[in-house]
């Protein structure tokens, strides 16, 4: 696994997310209300819409197109029309930066 610097911790407010593009792929980086960080693929598994335009509610990200929801901590699809799990990636804080773990 390769750790990649995605953004500064201060770039994400608690209970929000930011988009991160790397290696031709899009990721979403989240920060929960306790300050923990998480990462998922950045596109909805239903129609490939950017999740960064969606709404974070608790542990869920709501897709901006059809209001389907995923648990961003587990990737589990939690509301239709989303049925396919969202891929998650390890995330950590190093100093003031958020890094995500990507497979080589």
Secondary structure, 3 states (H helix, E strand, C coil): CEEEEEEEHHHCCCCEEEEEEECCEEEEEEECCCCCEEEEECECCCCCCEHHHCEEECCEEECCCCCCEEECCCCCEEECCCCCCCCEECEEEECCEEEEEECC
